[in-house]
Amino acid sequence: MASTKTSKPDNSATKPQPTAAFDKLYWTRIGMAALAGVGTQALNQAYGFDWSFGVSIGIGVYLISYYLALYGWYRGAPRELQGKVYTTGVGGYVMVFLFTWMLGFTLQTAGYPL
């Protein structure tokens, strides 16, 4: 009995793996998201802004991290890496930013001083 299976190379072996610099960018953005979420809630508590101001802060801090990474760490990077610099950590950034902002709001509403 002959086998009809063909051996194909593993796709993970042929894909380029992210460098350690992208890991550093990811964790830097996660830290910036936590700081932006706490800062947004602090400003909201002090001045009483609405939700659109908080979203603007979140987007602004993300764009700042993009330009710092692009013109700092990845200054001489090829053109095809610029999209990778922009999208690295965007999901984690959004989740951590929203989590810390909502946690601060919940603690403030429950009566804990921040």
C-alpha positions in Angstrom: 0.0 0.0 0.0 1.5 3.3 -1.1 0.8 6.4 0.9 -0.7 9.4 -1.0 0.6 11.9 1.4 3.2 14.3 0.3 5.6 16.0 2.7 5.4 19.7 2.7 7.8 22.0 4.5 6.6 23.5 7.8 5.3 27.0 7.2 6.6 28.2 10.6 10.2 27.3 9.6 10.0 29.5 6.5 8.3 32.5 8.1 10.6 35.3 9.4 10.5 35.5 13.1 10.1 38.8 14.9 13.2 40.3 16.3 13.8 41.1 19.9 13.3 44.8 19.1 9.7 44.1 18.3 9.3 42.5 21.7 10.7 45.6 23.2 8.3 47.7 21.2 5.4 45.6 22.3 6.1 45.8 26.0 6.9 49.5 25.7 3.4 50.0 24.2 1.8 47.9 26.9 3.4 50.1 29.6 2.5 53.3 27.8 -1.1 52.0 27.6 -1.3 51.5 31.3 0.1 54.9 32.0 -2.3 56.5 29.5 -5.3 54.7 31.1 -4.3 55.9 34.6 -3.6 59.4 33.3 -6.9 59.6 31.5 -8.8 58.6 34.6 -6.9 61.1 36.7 -7.6 63.9 34.2 -11.2 62.8 34.0 -11.5 62.9 37.8 -9.8 66.3 38.1 -11.5 68.1 35.2 -14.6 66.0 34.4 -14.0 65.4 30.7 -16.2 63.1 28.6 -15.3 59.8 27.0 -14.2 61.4 23.7 -11.3 63.2 25.5 -10.1 59.9 26.9 -10.2 58.1 23.5 -8.3 61.1 22.1 -5.6 60.6 24.7 -5.4 56.9 24.0 -5.0 57.5 20.3 -2.5 60.3 20.8 -0.3 58.2 23.1 -0.3 55.4 20.6 0.7 57.7 17.7 3.5 59.2 19.9 4.8 55.6 20.5 4.7 54.9 16.8 6.7 58.0 15.8 9.2 57.5 18.7 9.7 53.9 17.5 9.9 54.7 13.8 12.3 57.6 14.2 14.2 56.2 17.2 14.6 52.4 17.1 13.7 51.8 13.4 15.3 54.8 11.8 17.0 52.9 9.0 14.4 50.2 8.7 13.2 49.1 5.2 9.9 50.4 4.0 8.1 47.1 4.4 8.8 47.1 8.2 7.0 50.4 8.8 3.7 48.6 8.7 5.0 46.1 11.3 6.1 49.0 13.5 2.7 50.5 13.3 0.7 47.3 14.1 2.9 45.7 16.7 1.1 45.6 20.0 -2.1 47.5 18.8 -4.5 44.9 20.3 -2.7 44.7 23.6 -2.4 48.5 23.7 -6.2 48.9 23.3 -7.1 46.2 25.8 -4.7 47.5 28.5 -5.7 51.1 28.0 -9.4 50.3 28.3 -8.8 48.0 31.2 -6.9 50.5 33.3 -9.2 53.4 32.4 -12.3 51.3 33.4 -10.6 50.0 36.5 -9.8 53.6 37.6 -13.4 54.7 36.9 -14.8 51.8 38.8 -12.6 52.5 41.8 -13.5 56.2 41.7 -17.2 55.4 41.5 -16.9 53.0 44.4 -15.4 55.8 46.6 -11.7 54.9 46.6 -9.5 58.0 46.3 -7.2 57.9 43.4 
